[in-house]
Amino acid sequence: MKSIYIAGPMRGFEYYNFPAFDAARDMLQDDGWRVVSPADMDRARGFAPEELPNDHDWSSVEGLDFFDLEEAITSDVEAVRECDAIFMLAGWENSTGARAEHALAQWAGKEVLFEEDPTQPSTHSLPTDAAARKAIPLVTGCFHYFPDALAEVAKLSKAGNDQHNPGQPLHWDRTKSADHVDCLGRHLLQIDERDTDGQLHATKVAWRALANLQVMLEQGA
């Protein structure tokens, strides 16, 4: 039986996100995996977050009984190394520990599986039919057409992530500013100017147009 380690965010979640780890463990076990969960490993050391007071600060692990961070790091790293695969819980990108475990698993050549994040709709995949795929020339029909414009859009994505999600990996946070058409219209009014952050309003028009088109396609347009 193949083994799989569960990685994901803990600090900042009620009960250190143990319920999410437990749900993933049960699901993976039903799929035939031998599951190694850091939540169960912590329980085996005597740590029980459900016994902590209601006003406990879930963003910190300082001063907890039956929990030693250095011991947890050592045992978690060893578990990742020993398992055949790793399962990344939703939100893992925002966890320093989970990102380290993901990097270790990739370095060691482990199979990496991901939980679908309900706040991040699945990306449409390309068709599997060879002829249909050739009819979508992404590089020659898009990247080669608009290299400078796409570079500006990419720079804007990074600047927005640095502003709204500092310290987090680059990602499209769809919970923020989803009124793409209205924003596009406002930037169109100053299409030949730069915004107060130094970015071209034209770049923001392009970004909003792409965002709106992506959402429309995902919704079946």
N, C-alpha and C positions, 0 to 999 in steps of 0.2 A: 504493500500500500504506500502510495506516494504521500509525502508530508508537506505541509504548507504552513507558513508563519503569517500571522495577521499583524499588519502595521497600520498605525493610524494616530490621529490626535488624541491626547488624553487631557492635558492641562487646559483649563478653560471650559471644560464640559462638566456638567453635574455628574457626580459619581465617577469622575475621571473617564467618562465615556465607556465604562464597563458594559452597559447594556448593548451598545453598538458592537463591541467585540464579541459579546455572547451571541448576538443574533447572527453575526457572520460565522462564528464557530459552528453553530447549529446548521446553518445553510451548507457550509463546506463539508461537514460531516455527512449530511444527507447526500452530497454529491460523491461520497466515497473517499474523501481525503482524511488523513490523520492530521489533526489540527493542533498547532502549537500557538496558544494565545498568551500574550504578555499579561492580560488580565488574570487568567488562571494561574500563571506563574506567580503573580503578586499575591493572589489568594493563598497559594501554597506556602508562602512565607508568612502568612498570618495577617495580611493587609486586607481590610474589609471597608471599602469607602461608604457602603450603605449605613455603616454604624457611626459615621461622622455627623456632627451637628448640622442643623439646617442652614446655619449662617457660615458654614465653612467656606474658606476662600479656595475655590476649585482651580484657580490659576497658579497655585503654589503647592510645592511638596515639602516645604520647609517644616521641620519639627514633627513630622508624622511618625507615629509608632509603627513598627514592623515594616518600615520602608526605608531603604537606603539607595539613593540614586546611583551611586557608583556600582553597587552590586547589581542593580537592575540593568544598567548599561552593559555590564560584562555578560550577564546571562542572556540578554536580548541579542547581543552580537553573536554569541555562540549559537543561539537557536537559529538565527538567520543562516549562519554558515552550515548548519547541520541539515536544514530542511531542503527539500527539492524545489520549492517555489515560495513566493511571497504574495500575499493578498493585500492590496492597498485600499484601506477604507476611504470613503469620501472625506475630503478635507485634509488628506495626508500632506498636501503641498504646503500647508500652513504650520506643520509641526517639524521642528528641528530634528527630533529623534526619528520620526518616520522618514524624513528626507534622507537622513544618514543611512537608515536601514535599506531604503530603496537603492541608494547608490552602492551599498555593499552587495546587495543581491545582484544588481546589474554587473558589477565588477566580477562577481563569482560565477556569472553565467546562469543564474537561476531563472526559472520561468516567472514572469511577473503578470499578475492578474489585478484588475481594478474593479472596485465597486462603482456602479454608476452613481454619479452625483446628481440628485434631482434638480439642483440649481444650475447645472450646466448641461443643457440639452445635448444629446449625442450628435456628433458631426456626421453629415451625410457621407457615405463612402462612395467611391467610384464604382461604376459597374464592373462586374467580373468578366463579362464577355469581351474578348480581345478586340473585336471590331468596334464595339461601342466605346471602349477605353481610348482607342486611337482617334476617335472623333472628338476627344476632349484634350486638346494640346495645351495643357496648363503652362508649360514653360514657354514654348514658341508662340502660343496664342494669348498669353497674359504677361508673364514675367518679361519676355523680350519686347512686348509692346510698350509697357509702362514701367520700366525699371526704376527711374527716378521718382515717379509718383508713388510707387509701392514702397520704396525706401522711406519716403516721407511719412506714409501711413504707418509703417512699422515703428519709426521713431516716435510718432505720436502715441502709439499703443504703449510703448515703454514709458514715455513721460507720464501718461495717465496712470499706469500701474504704480510708478514710483510715488505719485502724488496721493492716490487713493488707497493703495495697498503696500505701504512702505515695508521693506524687508521680506516681502513675499515673492515667490516665483512669478514670472510674467504669466498672467492669465486674464481672460475676459470675465470680469465680475458682472454678471447680468442682473444682479439685484440693484444696480445703481444706474440712474439716468437712462431709462429705456425709451424715452420719448424721442426716438431718432428723427422722425419726420419734422417735428417742430424745431428741434435743434438744427437740423439741416437748413431749414428755412431761415432761421436767425443768422446762421453763418453765411448764407447766400447774400444777405443784405450787405455784407462787407467782404465780398468774395475777393476783391483786389487788395485787401489789407491784411495786416498781421494782428492776431489777438494779443491781449495783454501779457500772455505767457510767452510771446515770441513766435508761436506757431502760426502758420498761414491759415486763414479762415478757409481757403480752398482745400487744404489738407483735411480739415475737420468736416467739410462737406463730403469729401471722398470717404472718410472713415464712417460717417453716419449713413451714407448711402450703402456702403458694403454691409454694415451692421443690420440695417433694415432689410436688405435683400436676403441676408443669411437667415434672419428670423422668418421671413415670409416663406422661404424655401423649406425650412424645417416644419413649418405649419401646413405644408402641402400646396403652396401656391403653384 
